[in-house]
Amino acid sequence: MTIDDPARPETPVQEPPSAPRKPTAWSGLRPLLLRLHFYAGVLVAPFLLVAALSGLLYALSYQAEKVVYAHELEVPVGDAALPLSRQVDIARGANPDGTVTAVWPGAEPGATTRVLMADPDAPEGTSLAVFVDPYTGDVRGQLPSYGSSGALPLRTWIDGLHRDLHLGEFGRNYSELAASWLWVIALGGLLLWIGRRRKNRRALFVPEGGPASRRRTLSWHGSVGLWAAAGLVLLSATGLTWSRYAGENIGTVQDGLGGATPTLTATLDGAPAGSDGHEGHGGGHSGGTTAQGPDVGLDRAVEAARAAGIDSPRISVALPADGKGYVVKETDTQFPLELDSVAVDPADGAVLDRLAFADYPLLAKLTRIGIDAHMGVFLGLFNQLLLAVLALALVLMILWGYRMWWLRRPGRPAARGAWRKVSVTLLLPLAAVTALVAWFVPLLGISLLLFLAVDFALALIAKVRTRAKASGDGTA
């Protein structure tokens, strides 16, 4: 045993030099992901901002609609409701030039009955809705109604703004571009945020406080993005399902996987092949004989559908037309979903076909629920508030992203040529997946090529300036 002399200074121990860290897949991928997130954020964010703001308005429009159109939608609760056929006759009398195509009975006490008509004076793509007091028979008003959710003029206008900026087919490119990139930006940002080094795990989920700075802005941008990522990806996916180009590809794949939405057979015996639609004839449907032949009437048709299992108070009834029978559908998107449908023969009230939502393929169920959730009709008010929160979160993240870019001027987050740092074993499959996704989502692929062209042009300009400066310094 030896005793150290406290008076003698210790000889410092020489630590062996640490071996350089081996590059990891993440260290090579991060600069590429950071650059993609930067370009997509800067160039696509304006489209996302418009989509988020208009989506926020749309989410709030359901409740606004109840206030703006309260006179048409609500009436004092009476003792007993008139027969549906009587209400339809009243609506037809209020608008004799229209052709009744469908009826939406009031779903709860105090709600009006909505009688839908094909009317030459209604805006293109809409039906004319005549609102009838089910207790007194008073006509409360007439308004254009759009889509399966029955959007009235206020919500229809906001929906058009969100969908195509009221620019028609050309305008749909904006919303498809936004939906094409939203999931890429959300998932890319999520990976960058999770992969960031931090002192404690709490900073991953909770924004930092303190004075205003780029670090605090990044903390809010990242942590809010973490909480919103799943919802934004779902919004992107469901938005693409009815987009112009990617939507066709999604539909083809869904059909190929056996996930197509099944259809109800409502064709009458002896009807011409290929007959579909419910445009309606001029005849009445209160009972008796129509242009198609004998008709048991609207009330008996609904009774037959109720006996066949249509027990939800929320239903829509399409009237017979063009070789079709009555089609009675449940429209209750609250949980548990009630979306069964029944076709009824107008001649004798017999059930022609019944389609239960439980029998839908799983993929068709998910598609229906996803689209309803995107529209704000799934789970009602909770769904609409959640959409509003997601839209607001996206708006804030975009603004925070631009602020970070401004604080970091000139705004180059990673050196060019970041793809060279990615290992070949990762780069090749990544390139293959990117090409496949770009083909499947065309506007994503086209805009990605545009990003690459912009990056190449900026690199070329920087190279020319560097050479010119070097040449000038050499001359001097």
Beta strands, then each sheet from edge to edge (+ up, - down):
strand 1: 99-104
strand 2: 113-118
strand 3: 127-132
strand 4: 139-145
strand 5: 288-290
strand 6: 293-295
strand 7: 315-318
strand 8: 326-330
strand 9: 341-344
strand 10: 351-355
sheet 1: 4+ 3- 2+ 1- 7+ 8- 9+ 10-
sheet 2: 5+ 6-
end
